[in-house]
């Protein structure tokens, strides 16, 4: 099982800190994996690390600009900054 899949398992168990570690590893393994960048951003939102989340969403959007799914989480991360 790859880092991304393990990260999803950790996320689904609400083990967000472990999920961050695993999603970071997944993005290191494939820096163009926009799905892993988005998952990492969503996980950062869960642990209230909004600046990190925003950075991840920006990367996911830059890698897959046509994927509108990434815009709502970015808005959430921006609201957390205020």
LINHU-V205776 format. One record per helix or strand of 3 or more residues. SS is the DSSP state (helix for helix, strand for strand). FROM is the first residue (numbers start at 1). TO is the last residue. Records with the same first field share a line. If there is no record, write none. Layout:
SS = FROM-TO ; FROM-TO
This chain:
helix = 3-12 ; 16-29 ; 34-46 ; 50-63 ; 69-81
